[in-house]
């Protein structure tokens, strides 16, 4: 009998998973039955179907019961889904971009960081589900009363993927490299407090002292995603000044030594990258079983999101994140897949201009009224509707609706208003010719090229809408789809571009993760880049200096209200002066095979692989 019950439970789970769309539809019907005349707040659940103390008439309860009954079945089946995780198997994921590097010091784009995340380990980790810190390589830490000194203790027996020990020497070496201005790591700015570097000192083989120039507001969140490097493998390259050249995509797998749940097994450019279980990974589950559960992760590189969609439908790949809304709608109907909408994420899409572009464009782009006119011309609601099928939100700052703690409503907004845009242009002596072409104050046509990643279909569609919107002002915008790596080089190295459409994803909900964007010396201060340039430093606007001051303040204050007030002011200055013209933030959309366990997409990146060491196959994919 017990065996039959177990089989019945497994069967119920299978049936439930196959019927989830119907379950969800019935739940929506039940909510409508309750909420229709009483507003949308159905969280105030009634005590029962009696009229005493219950705002819902019995007749409405009767209409709701079928949906509630099926929902109860769903809850019961979910409760029976606690079978032990199965070890083994390969998870195949689709990526539309290949890694730009395998060197954690240089990784800036999210597709590259997704792969490195699965290979690497940090001292203290932010759990992407709870958004709280938890021990990782460091089993514990203590903080001095003044908040300026941390003492971290490493776990016993830590080893890298080549089997050699991971000690305090590796930690000190790692942060020395991240802080080296010659390497110009994208994460270096996070390790500067009031412009001064944080120092790391070895106390013993397993303990490290971290001294901060001033109190550091985010606390131990600092250590998340600073992936620890093997000194025994990289010290010579560092001494010889070639650390930025190691661990490129052509490196042999045995050369790339990491401390995460997986290690590099094979990379075939243009086809796939394979990671295998790291046998020396430190982490175990609650039953003392070694993690990760999976034998391997395979990243399959597809030309674009259309190819990704076809491979998912064909069952050739098992999971993917950053889905287009139209793909999400199709994939949630595929029986062997489950689609996940985690709501608004931390990604913000924006239009930006190169403030040191050549020719007359520099003067246009540096003029705040020009940027405000562009902001009014862009129809964000159309982008949400046509690009994201409603699964996105218009934004007016870098803090998206998904970041509820740090968001402020006191922003300058730019509703779609062509009349207001034209008025702003007239105020700087721009005017339209009878032909419709917009001329600047010296009668030069307003014409520029807008770069966009060629592999990102959503952003290309967005760029087309922006092009159409600006044409209504008489601006001639030429779209330039370009390979993402080449686009990054143009923006961060050569500076040979005029405008771009891009997106950034905060690594943490905490504003300190944005230091490298909003600090004038930041490596992603892309409109007016100061760092890593051989050319003379460009003039800072007064409001940029104010942002510098406020970002330093929020970084060092340990009083949340003071931090919040400072970051609110940053958002206000940015929304008023528009160094970036904020557009929309999409929902976090992902899909995975129904047989894949522990899938829980998060708002923070990496949305799908944040718990890759705990993903497992409940049953092999068919």
Helices and strands as residue ranges (DSSP letters): H 2-18, H 20-35, H 58-79, E 90-95, H 110-119, E 124-126, E 133-135, E 138-143, E 149-154, H 168-179, G 188-191, E 192-193, E 196-197, E 199-204, E 207-211, G 219-223, H 231-239, G 243-245, G 253-255, E 262-268, E 272-277, E 296-301, H 305-314, E 319-321, H 325-331, E 337-344, E 347-353, H 361-366, H 368-377, H 380-388, E 392-394, H 418-427, E 431-432, E 438-439, E 447-453, H 457-471, E 476-482, H 484-489, I 490-494, E 499-505, G 511-514, H 515-518, H 542-556, H 560-577, E 580-582, E 584-593, E 596-597, G 612-614, E 616-617
